[in-house]
Amino acid sequence: MAEKLIKLPDVGEGVAEAELVEWHVDVGDLVHEDMVLAAVMTGKATVEIPSPVEGEVTFRHGEIGDIIATGTVILKIRTMGEGADGEEEPEIELPLSQPEALSVEPQKQSDPVVERPKPALETVPPRSAVQPSARNVGAPRAEGEKPLAPPAVRLRAKDAGVDLRQVPGTGPAGRITHEDLDLFLDSQGGGGGGAAGLQPNKAVQEVKVVGLRRRIAEKMALSKSRIPHITYVEEVDMTALEELRTRMNGTQKPGRPKLTILPFLMRAMVKAIGEQPGINALYDDEAGIIRQYGGVHIGIAAQTPSGLVVPVVKHAEARDIFDCAREVARLSDAAKNGTALREELSGSTITISSLGAMGGIVSTPVINHPEVAIIGVNKLAVRPHWDGAQFVPRKMMNLSSSFDHRVIDGWDAATFVQRLKALMETPALIFVEE
């Protein structure tokens, strides 16, 4: 029997630390080779740490949200057999923001230490096997005390809407078992004395801001604290563009991607930026320098299961409308499944924010610092439009665009949006080379 030390690996060139964003195992869990143990984040890229051995977790270091230095021991796994790596345990430095780095409570001296085999997968015992009289449903835990429970029990409690801090545990070190949870559910269900009615929900759940959500919060706070926003909203008649888009999708050649509104908007932005290059810029407010770029690198704000990310279509000025559509689809898929590279999530010079059908009528998009403009796409809807003689149904969409008022004057912002409006209302102009 030996002990394998799992250290935080070097997750990227030049990266000396990473944020712990997810634990997949707890002390006492049995793991197998290649099983994911934890996940860490650098920048906006998440990296999973697999187990190199099979065994039992005996030590776990770090809380969700902690910043851990590369090379720090984060797990110990007790392995069986002569082939295991028995490494001498080094002195562990704790480069964490919180002094209480370990989430495992020490076992009381009065508790007997019992060595017993643990099943590879915890199973839910039948409700009939629970003996309510054998356990005492006590008072809630002390303020700030964290309950110990295996992942399967936590999942059941979450599905049942149970706060595990209210459930007494009978396992080692107060660990909550499936039977403890069954007993608690029975006591809650049988205590009403009659038909179930509406009950007040006094639970308060604390959600720690970590990982990508913390990166988003920091980025938004930076943008709003440093950039004085001006938002300009204009409606655009999309009827002609939608007719063209439908026709192009119906006659597209094999291998060509399906066209959405975004590629048309991207090409319109390229043409409008050619007339107003100051819109395609980054503002270094600390150095007092505005950097205007010839290359148009358009960030596409994308919602993913983990949160908002901005993959970047590089050099949109050198792409035709189909190439823009192809790159948007590729980057969106990569962002959603977590395979986007770090360089694909950085380097934008201007951003599009679009929520599709959820885009609403008007929005106030936050500029992607240190850019100076963001174009917000609202939902497309059929609305009555006055043509000078009568109201006719037209496919209308609003553009809600924000600009850095330190760099972009209101007149320049309006001129840019009006140029986009003209190009999209007469989409043939998008394809005219000047």
PAMIPA-267427 format. One record per atom (N, C-alpha, C): residue in three letters; x, y, z negated. Coordinates in steps of 0.05 Angstrom, whole numbers, plus 5000, padded with zeros to 4 digits. Example, Ala and Ser with C-alpha at 12.3 -4.5 7.8 and 13.67 -1.06 7.14 Angstrom:
2
ALA526448864844
ALA524649104844
ALA526449344844
SER525749554858
SER527349794857
SER525850014843
//
This chain:
434
MET501749765000
MET500050005000
MET501850255000
ALA501150445016
ALA502750695018
ALA500850925022
GLU502051165022
GLU500451405025
GLU501451575048
LYS499651645066
LYS500351805090
LYS499552095085
LEU501452275089
LEU500952555086
LEU500152675113
ILE497852805113
ILE496952935138
ILE497453235135
LYS499153345152
LYS499853625151
LYS498453775173
LEU498054035169
LEU496954205189
LEU498954225212
PRO498154125236
PRO500154115258
PRO500454395271
ASP502554405287
ASP502954655303
ASP500954655325
VAL498854825322
VAL496554815340
VAL496954995365
GLY499155135366
GLY499655295390
GLY502255445388
GLU503455505410
GLU506055635411
GLU505855905396
GLY507655945377
GLY507756195362
GLY505656225341
VAL503956025336
VAL501856045316
VAL502855925290
ALA503056085269
ALA504255995244
ALA502155915224
GLU499555985229
GLU497455915210
GLU494855885225
ALA492955765212
ALA490255715225
ALA488155725203
GLU485755785212
GLU483455795193
GLU482055525192
LEU481655425168
LEU480155175165
LEU477155225168
VAL475955105188
VAL473155165194
VAL471254935189
GLU472354695186
GLU470454465183
GLU471954235171
TRP470754105150
TRP471653845140
TRP469753625149
HIS470853405158
HIS469253175166
HIS469452945146
VAL471252975126
VAL471552765106
VAL471752885079
ASP471352715058
ASP471552795031
ASP473352595016
VAL474252664992
VAL475852474976
VAL474152224971
GLY475351994976
GLY473951744972
GLY472851624997
ASP472751785019
ASP471651675044
ASP473751495057
LEU472751295071
LEU474351115087
LEU474451225115
VAL476851235127
VAL477251335154
VAL478551125171
HIS478151155197
HIS479550975216
HIS481251145234
GLU483051015249
GLU484851155266
GLU483351305288
ASP484251545293
ASP483151735313
ASP480551865304
MET479651805280
MET477251935269
MET477952225263
VAL476052415270
VAL476552695265
VAL476352755235
LEU478452875224
LEU478552935196
LEU477753215190
ALA478553405206
ALA478053685201
ALA478253835227
ALA477454095227
ALA477754265250
ALA478754535240
VAL480654645256
VAL481854905249
VAL481455085273
MET481655355269
MET481255545290
MET483555745291
THR484555795315
THR486456015319
THR485356185342
GLY485156445337
GLY483856615356
GLY480956535358
LYS480056445382
LYS477356345385
LYS477356055395
ALA479655925393
ALA479955645401
ALA479855465377
THR478155255377
THR477955065355
THR479454815362
VAL481054715343
VAL482654475347
VAL481854265326
GLU481354025335
GLU480653805316
GLU483153645308
ILE483253565283
ILE485453405273
ILE484653125269
PRO485652925285
PRO484852645282
PRO486552505261
SER485552275252
SER487152115233
SER489051935248
PRO491551925240
PRO493451745253
PRO493351465242
VAL491951425219
VAL491951165206
VAL489151095196
GLU488950855186
GLU486450765173
GLU486850735143
GLY484950835128
GLY485350815099
GLY483250975084
GLU483851045059
GLU482051195041
GLU483251465035
VAL481551675037
VAL482351945031
VAL482651975000
THR485052054991
THR485552084962
THR485952374954
PHE486452544974
PHE486952824967
PHE486053004990
ARG484853224984
ARG483953415005
ARG484553694995
HIS485853855012
HIS486854115005
HIS485654335022
GLY484354535010
GLY483354755025
GLY480254765026
GLU479255015026
GLU476355055028
GLU475855175056
ILE473355145065
ILE472555255091
ILE473055555090
GLY474455665110
GLY475055945111
GLY477756015102
ASP479255825090
ASP481955885081
ASP483855895105
ILE485856075102
ILE487956095122
ILE490355925112
ILE491055725128
ILE493055525119
ILE495455535138
ALA497855535126
ALA500355545142
ALA500855275155
THR502055285179
THR502855045193
THR504854885176
GLY504354625175
GLY506154445159
GLY505154395131
THR503054525122
THR501954475096
THR500454215095
VAL500854065074
VAL499453805070
VAL496453865064
ILE494753775081
ILE491853825076
ILE490353575068
LEU491453335073
LEU490153085066
LEU492252875059
LYS491452695041
LYS492952445036
LYS491152205040
ILE492252015054
ILE490651765060
ILE492151525050
ARG490851375032
ARG492051125022
ARG491650905043
THR493750795052
THR493650585073
THR494350315062
MET493550105076
MET494149835069
MET496149715089
GLY497849545080
GLY499749415098
GLY502549525097
GLU504449375107
GLU507249455105
GLU507949665126
GLY506349695147
GLY507049885168
GLY506350165162
ALA505150225139
ALA504350495133
ALA506750665126
ASP506550925132
ASP508651115126
ASP508451195097
GLY510351115081
GLY510351205053
GLY512051445050
GLU511051685052
GLU512551925051
GLU512552025022
GLU514852125014
GLU515052244988
GLU513452504987
GLU511852544967
GLU510152774966
GLU511753024960
PRO511753224978
PRO513253464973
PRO511753664956
GLU513153864947
GLU511754074932
GLU510054234951
ILE507454264945
ILE505554374963
ILE505254674957
GLU505754844977
GLU505255124974
GLU502355184982
LEU501055364968
LEU498255434974
LEU498155714985
PRO498355745012
PRO498156015024
PRO495356085029
LEU493656075008
LEU490756115012
LEU489956374999
SER487656475008
SER486556724997
SER485256674970
GLN484556424964
GLN483156364939
GLN484856184922
PRO484956224896
PRO486656054879
PRO485655774876
GLU482955744876
GLU481855474873
GLU481655344900
ALA483955204907
ALA484155094934
ALA482854824937
LEU482554674915
LEU481554404917
LEU478654404909
SER476954264924
SER474154244919
SER473454004902
VAL475353834896
VAL474853584881
VAL475253634851
GLU473253584835
GLU473453624806
GLU474953394794
PRO476653454773
PRO478153244760
PRO476253064744
GLN477052814742
GLN475352624727
GLN475852654697
LYS473752654682
LYS474052684653
LYS475552444641
GLN477052504620
GLN478652284608
GLN476852064596
SER474452144588
SER472651944576
SER471451764597
ASP471551834622
ASP470351674643
ASP472251444649
PRO471251194649
PRO472950964657
PRO473650974686
VAL476050904693
VAL476950894720
VAL476350614731
VAL474650584750
VAL473850324760
VAL474650314790
GLU476350124796
GLU477150084824
GLU475049894837
ARG473649984857
ARG471749824870
ARG471749884900
PRO471249684916
PRO471249734945
PRO469049924953
LYS469550084973
LYS467550264984
LYS466750175011
PRO464150185018
PRO463250105045
PRO464250305065
ALA464650215089
ALA465550385111
ALA463450595118
LEU460950525115
LEU458750705122
LEU456650685100
GLU456050905087
GLU454050905065
GLU451250865077
THR449750685065
THR447050635074
THR445150735053
VAL442750815062
VAL440750915044
VAL439350685031
PRO439450675004
PRO438150454990
PRO435050484992
PRO433650254991
PRO430750274992
PRO429650414968
ARG427450564972
ARG426250724950
ARG425450544927
SER424750294933
SER423850114912
SER426050034893
ALA428550064903
ALA430849974886
ALA431550174865
VAL430450414866
VAL431150624847
VAL429650574821
GLN431050594799
GLN429850564772
GLN429750834759
PRO427450974760
PRO427351244748
PRO428051254719
SER427451054704
SER427851064676
SER430851034669
ALA432450944688
ALA435250904682
ALA436951154683
ARG435751374693
ARG437351624696
ARG435651854686
ASN437052054677
ASN435652284666
ASN435952524686
VAL433752624696
VAL433852864713
VAL434253104696
GLY436753204695
GLY437353424677
GLY437053694689
ALA438253894676
ALA438054174684
ALA439854214708
PRO439454434723
PRO441254504745
PRO444154534736
ARG445954524754
ARG448754564748
ARG449254854739
ALA451554894727
ALA452355154719
ALA452755334743
GLU452555594739
GLU452855784761
GLU455655754774
GLY455755724800
GLY458255704814
GLY459355414816
GLU458155224801
GLU459154954803
GLU458254824829
LYS460154694843
LYS459554574868
LYS458954274865
PRO456754184877
PRO456053904874
PRO457853724892
LEU458453484883
LEU460053294898
LEU458053094910
ALA458253044936
ALA456452854949
ALA457652774976
PRO457352524984
PRO458352445010
PRO456752575033
PRO457852585057
PRO456452715079
PRO453652605085
ALA453252345082
ALA450652235088
ALA448552335068
VAL449352375043
VAL447452475023
VAL446852775028
ARG448952925036
ARG448553205042
ARG446653235066
LEU446853065086
LEU445153075109
LEU442253025101
ARG441752815085
ARG439052755075
ARG437952985059
ALA439553105042
ALA438653325026
ALA437953565043
LYS439553615063
LYS438953845081
LYS436353795096
ASP435953555106
ASP433453495120
ASP430953515102
ALA431353445076
ALA429153455057
ALA428753735044
GLY430653915051
GLY430454185039
GLY431154195009
VAL432954015001
VAL433753994973
VAL436454134968
ASP436554294948
ASP439054424939
ASP440454224921
LEU442754124930
LEU444153924915
LEU445154024888
ARG445354284884
ARG446054384858
ARG444054324837
GLN441554254845
GLN439454184826
GLN439253884820
VAL440953724834
VAL440853434831
VAL443053334813
PRO442453214790
PRO444553094773
PRO445852854787
GLY448452834784
GLY449852614796
GLY450752414775
THR450652154782
THR451351944763
THR453951804772
GLY455051884795
GLY457451754805
GLY459951864791
PRO462351774798
PRO464851874786
PRO465052174790
ALA465852304769
ALA466152594769
ALA463652744776
GLY461352614770
GLY458752744776
GLY457852724804
ARG459052544820
ARG458452514848
ARG455552434852
ILE454152564870
ILE451252504875
ILE451052274895
THR449552074887
THR449151834904
THR446351844917
HIS445851654935
HIS443251644948
HIS441051594927
GLU441751434907
GLU439751374886
GLU439051624870
ASP441151784865
ASP440652034850
ASP438752214866
LEU439152234892
LEU437452394909
LEU434652274911
ASP434352014912
ASP431751884913
ASP430251944887
LEU431651934864
LEU430351984839
LEU429452274837
PHE431052454847
PHE430252744847
PHE427852784865
LEU427852664888
LEU425552694906
LEU422952574894
ASP423252344880
ASP420952224867
ASP419852414845
SER421752524830
SER420852704808
SER419452954818
GLN420453054841
GLN419153294852
GLN416453234864
GLY416252994877
GLY413752924889
GLY411552844870
GLY412452734847
GLY410452634828
GLY409752834806
GLY410953064806
GLY410553254783
GLY408253444787
GLY406953424810
GLY404853624816
GLY402253564802
GLY401753304796
GLY399353234782
GLY396853244800
GLY397153274826
GLY394853284843
GLY395753314872
ALA393953404888
ALA394653434917
ALA396753644920
ALA398553594939
ALA400753784944
ALA399654044954
GLY400554264944
GLY399654524953
GLY402054694961
LEU401554954966
LEU403755124973
LEU405355194948
GLN408055174951
GLN409855214928
GLN411755434935
PRO412455604916
PRO414455814921
PRO417255684926
ASN418655784945
ASN421355694951
ASN423355894940
LYS424655824918
LYS426456014905
LYS429355954911
ALA429855784931
ALA432555714938
ALA433955944951
VAL436555974945
VAL438256174957
VAL440656034968
GLN441056044994
GLN443255905006
GLN445456105013
GLU447856045004
GLU450156215010
GLU451656095033
VAL451856255055
VAL453256165079
VAL455856325082
LYS458056185079
LYS460656325081
LYS461256395110
VAL462056635114
VAL462756735141
VAL465556635148
VAL465756435165
VAL468356325172
VAL468456275202
GLY470856195211
GLY471156115239
GLY470456325259
LEU469056235280
LEU468356415302
LEU466456635292
ARG464656575273
ARG462856775263
ARG464457005250
ARG466556935235
ARG468157145223
ARG469657305244
ARG470557175266
ARG471957325287
ARG469957525300
ILE467457425305
ILE465457605317
ILE464857835299
ALA464557785273
ALA463958005254
ALA466158205253
GLU468658115253
GLU470958305253
GLU471058465279
LYS470458335302
LYS470558475327
LYS468358685329
MET465958615320
MET463658805321
MET464159035303
ALA465258985279
ALA465759195260
ALA467859385271
LEU469959275284
LEU471959445296
LEU470859615318
SER469159505335
SER467959645357
SER466259875347
LYS464459825328
LYS462660025319
LYS463960235302
SER466060165288
SER467460355270
SER469260545286
ARG470260455309
ARG472260615324
ARG471060745348
ILE468960625360
ILE467960725386
ILE465360875382
PRO465161125389
PRO462561265389
PRO461061195414
HIS458961035411
HIS457560925434
HIS455561125446
ILE455261125472
ILE452961255485
ILE451761045503
THR449161005500
THR447660795516
THR445860925536
TYR446060835560
TYR444460955582
TYR442760725594
VAL440160765596
VAL438260555606
VAL437060655632
GLU436960475652
GLU435760535677
GLU434360285688
GLU431960325700
GLU430560095712
GLU431460065741
VAL431559815749
VAL432459745776
VAL430359575790
ASP429559645814
ASP427759485830
ASP429259255843
MET428859015832
MET430358785841
MET428958615863
THR426758715873
THR425158565892
THR426758475917
ALA428158665929
ALA429658595953
ALA431958405947
LEU433358455924
LEU435558275917
LEU434557995911
GLU432257975898
GLU431257705892
GLU430357565917
GLU429357705937
GLU428657575962
GLU431157475976
LEU433257645976
LEU435857565988
LEU437057325973
ARG437057335947
ARG438157115931
ARG436756855936
THR434056865937
THR432456625943
THR433156505970
ARG433356685990
ARG433956596017
ARG436756476018
MET438656596005
MET441456496006
MET441656225992
ASN440156195970
ASN440255935956
ASN438855715972
GLY436855795988
GLY435355596004
GLY436955506029
THR438855666038
THR440355596062
THR443355556056
GLN444055516031
GLN446855496024
GLN448055236034
LYS450655246041
LYS452055016051
LYS452854836028
PRO453354576034
PRO454254386013
PRO456754486000
GLY456854455974
GLY459154545958
GLY459054825948
ARG457154985958
ARG456955255948
ARG455255255923
PRO455955425903
PRO454355435878
PRO451755575882
LYS449955525863
LYS447455675863
LYS447855955853
LEU446656145867
LEU447056425860
LEU444956515839
THR445956655819
THR444256785799
THR444557095804
ILE443457255787
ILE443657545790
ILE446557635784
LEU447957495767
LEU450557585758
LEU452557625780
PRO452957445799
PRO454857495821
PRO454357745837
PHE451757805842
PHE451058045856
PHE451858295839
LEU451258285813
LEU451958505796
LEU455058535794
MET456458325793
MET459358335792
MET460558465817
ARG459558395840
ARG460558515865
ARG459658815867
ALA457358875856
ALA456459155855
ALA458259315837
MET459059195814
MET460859335795
MET463559385808
VAL464559185824
VAL467159225837
VAL467059465855
LYS464959495871
LYS464659725889
LYS464359985874
ALA462859985853
ALA462460235837
ALA464960315823
ILE466460115813
ILE468960175799
ILE471060295819
GLY470860205844
GLY472660325864
GLY472260625867
GLU469860725861
GLU469361005863
GLU469761145836
GLN469660995814
GLN470161105787
GLN472060915771
PRO474560925778
PRO476460745765
PRO476760785735
GLY475961015725
GLY476161065696
GLY474260885680
ILE472260765693
ILE470460585678
ILE471860315672
ASN473760235689
ASN475159975686
ASN477760025671
ALA477560075645
ALA479860155630
ALA479760055601
LEU482060055588
LEU482360005560
LEU483460255546
TYR482460315523
TYR483260555508
TYR484860465483
ASP487460525484
ASP489160485460
ASP488960735443
ASP487060735425
ASP486560985409
ASP488761045390
GLU490360845382
GLU492560895363
GLU494861035378
ALA495360955403
ALA497461075419
ALA496461325434
GLY493861355436
GLY492661575451
GLY493061535481
ILE492761285491
ILE493261225519
ILE490861085531
ILE489961175554
ILE487961025570
ILE489260885592
ARG488960625593
ARG490160455614
ARG487960375634
GLN488160495658
GLN486260425680
GLN487460205696
TYR485760005702
TYR486759765715
TYR485659755744
GLY487459665762
GLY486559615790
GLY485059365792
GLY485959155777
GLY484458895777
GLY482058915760
VAL479758815770
VAL477258815755
VAL476858545742
HIS477358535716
HIS477058285701
HIS474558295684
ILE472458165693
ILE469858195681
ILE469357985660
GLY468858065635
GLY468157885614
GLY465157835616
ILE464357575612
ILE461557495612
ILE460857395584
ALA459457565569
ALA458757485542
ALA456957235543
ALA457757025530
ALA456356765531
ALA455756665503
GLN453256585499
GLN452456465473
GLN453056165474
THR454456075453
THR455155795451
THR454055685424
PRO454055425420
PRO453155315394
PRO454755435370
SER457255515375
SER458955625353
SER458655925350
GLY457556055370
GLY457356345369
GLY458056475395
LEU458256745395
LEU458656895419
LEU461656895427
VAL462156825452
VAL464856835463
VAL464656985490
VAL466957085499
VAL467057245524
VAL469057125543
PRO468356925559
PRO470256825580
PRO470457045602
VAL472757045615
VAL473457265633
VAL473957165661
VAL472457285680
VAL472957235709
VAL475057425718
LYS477457325722
LYS479757485730
LYS479557565759
HIS480357815765
HIS480557925792
HIS477957875808
ALA475857985798
ALA473257965812
ALA473458115838
GLU475258315841
GLU475458465866
GLU476558295889
ALA477758065882
ALA478857885902
ALA477057645907
ARG474657645896
ARG472857415899
ARG470357495914
ASP469357315932
ASP466857375944
ASP464557285925
ILE462157325934
ILE459857275916
ILE459656985907
PHE460356795925
PHE460256515918
PHE462456435899
ASP464856555903
ASP467056495885
ASP466456605857
CYS465156845856
CYS464356955830
CYS462456765816
ALA460456665831
ALA458456475819
ALA459856225810
ARG461656125825
ARG463055875818
ARG464655905793
GLU466056135790
GLU467756175767
GLU466056235742
VAL463856375745
VAL462056415722
VAL461056155711
ALA460155975729
ALA459155715721
ALA461255545707
ARG463655555718
ARG465855395706
ARG466555495678
LEU466855755676
LEU467555865650
LEU465355835629
SER462855865638
SER460655825619
SER460555545608
ASP460955345625
ASP460955065616
ASP463255025597
ALA465655125603
ALA467955095586
ALA467455225559
ALA466255455559
ALA465755595533
ALA463755445516
LYS461655325529
LYS459555195514
LYS460554925502
ASN462354785517
ASN463254525506
ASN465954555492
GLY466854795488
GLY469254845471
GLY471854785484
THR471954765511
THR474454705525
THR475754945538
ALA474655185534
ALA475755415546
ALA478555475535
LEU480455545552
LEU483155605543
LEU483255885531
ARG485355935516
ARG485556195503
ARG485756415523
GLU487256375545
GLU487556585565
GLU485056625581
GLU483156435580
GLU480556475593
GLU478656635576
LEU479356675551
LEU477556825533
LEU478757095526
SER480657195542
SER481857455536
SER482657585562
GLY483257845561
GLY484157995584
GLY482058135600
SER479658165590
SER477558305605
SER478058605604
THR477158745626
THR477359035628
THR474559165627
ILE472459005631
ILE469659105629
ILE467958855625
THR465758875611
THR464158645603
THR461258675611
ILE460058445618
ILE457158425623
ILE455858275599
SER453758385589
SER452158255568
SER449458185578
SER448757925580
SER446257845591
SER445057625575
LEU442457655567
LEU441057445552
LEU438957315569
GLY438957365596
GLY437057235613
GLY434257305607
ALA432557095605
ALA429657145599
ALA429257265571
MET431257225554
MET431057335526
MET432157615525
GLY432757745548
GLY434157995548
GLY432458235538
GLY429858205535
GLY428258425526
GLY427958645546
ILE426758865538
ILE426359095556
ILE428759285555
VAL429759325531
VAL432059505527
VAL433859385505
SER436459425508
SER438359335488
SER440459555484
THR441959535463
THR444159715459
THR446759555455
PRO447859455477
PRO450259275475
PRO452659415462
VAL454159265447
VAL456559365433
VAL458959325451
ILE460459535455
ILE462859515473
ILE464859325462
ASN466059175480
ASN468058975473
ASN470759125470
HIS471459195446
HIS473859355440
HIS476359205451
PRO478259345465
PRO478459635469
PRO477459725496
GLU475559585508
GLU474459675533
GLU472859935529
VAL472060065551
VAL470560315548
VAL467760295559
ALA466960065570
ALA464260035580
ALA463259745579
ILE460659715576
ILE459359455577
ILE456759485591
ILE456059305609
ILE453559315625
ILE451659105613
GLY449359195603
GLY447359015592
GLY445158955611
VAL444658705615
VAL442558615634
VAL440058535618
ASN437858665623
ASN435358585610
ASN433758395627
LYS431458305616
LYS429958095631
LYS428658205656
LEU428258035675
LEU426958095700
LEU423958035697
ALA422258225705
ALA419358185702
ALA417958335724
VAL415558235732
VAL413958375752
VAL412358585738
ARG412758835747
ARG411359065735
ARG410159245757
PRO408059385750
PRO406859575770
PRO408859805775
HIS409159865801
HIS411060075809
HIS409760265828
TRP409960525823
TRP408660725840
TRP410460775864
ASP409360725888
ASP410960765913
ASP410461035926
GLY408961205913
GLY408361465924
GLY405461485933
ALA404161265937
ALA401461265946
ALA399661085928
GLN400960875917
GLN399360685901
GLN401260525883
PHE400060375864
PHE401660195847
PHE401859925861
VAL404259825864
VAL404759565876
VAL406459395857
PRO406059135857
PRO407658955840
PRO410558935850
ARG412458985833
ARG415258965840
ARG416758815818
LYS418858685825
LYS420558545806
LYS422558745795
MET422158825770
MET423759035758
MET425558925736
MET427859055732
MET429658975711
MET431159225701
ASN431559245675
ASN432959475664
ASN435959405660
LEU437659595664
LEU440459585657
LEU440859765632
SER441759645611
SER442359795586
SER445359785583
SER446660005588
SER449660015588
SER450760205568
SER452860125554
SER454060295534
SER456860375543
PHE457660615535
PHE460260725543
PHE461660855518
ASP464260855519
ASP465860985498
ASP465761295504
HIS464361435487
HIS463861725492
HIS466461885489
ARG468561775477
ARG471061915475
ARG472461935503
VAL471761735519
VAL473161705545
VAL471261765569
ILE468761675566
ILE466861695588
ILE464761905581
ASP464562115596
ASP462462325592
ASP459762215601
GLY457662335590
GLY454962245597
GLY454362255627
TRP455362465640
TRP454862495669
TRP456162265684
ASP458662195676
ASP460161975690
ASP458761705685
ALA457761665661
ALA456361425655
ALA453861395672
ALA452261615674
ALA449861615690
ALA450461565720
THR452661695729
THR453461665757
THR454061375764
PHE455461245745
PHE456260965749
PHE453760785750
VAL451960815731
VAL449560645731
VAL447860705755
GLN447560955763
GLN445961015787
GLN447160885812
ARG449760865813
ARG451060735836
ARG450460435835
LEU450560315812
LEU449760035810
LEU446859995819
LYS445160175810
LYS442260155817
LYS441960165848
ALA443260355861
ALA443060385890
ALA443960135904
LEU446160015895
LEU447259775908
LEU445459535904
MET444259505881
MET442559275875
MET439759305888
GLU438859545891
GLU436259585904
GLU436459555934
THR438859605945
THR439359555973
THR441759365975
PRO441259105970
PRO443458915966
PRO445258875991
ALA444258946014
ALA446058926038
ALA448559096035
LEU448259316020
LEU450559496016
LEU452859356000
ILE452059155984
ILE454059005969
ILE456058865987
PHE455158786011
PHE456758626029
PHE458158796050
VAL457659056050
VAL458859236069
VAL461659316060
GLU463659256076
GLU466359336069
GLU466859626079
GLU467759796061
GLU468260076069
GLU471160136072
//
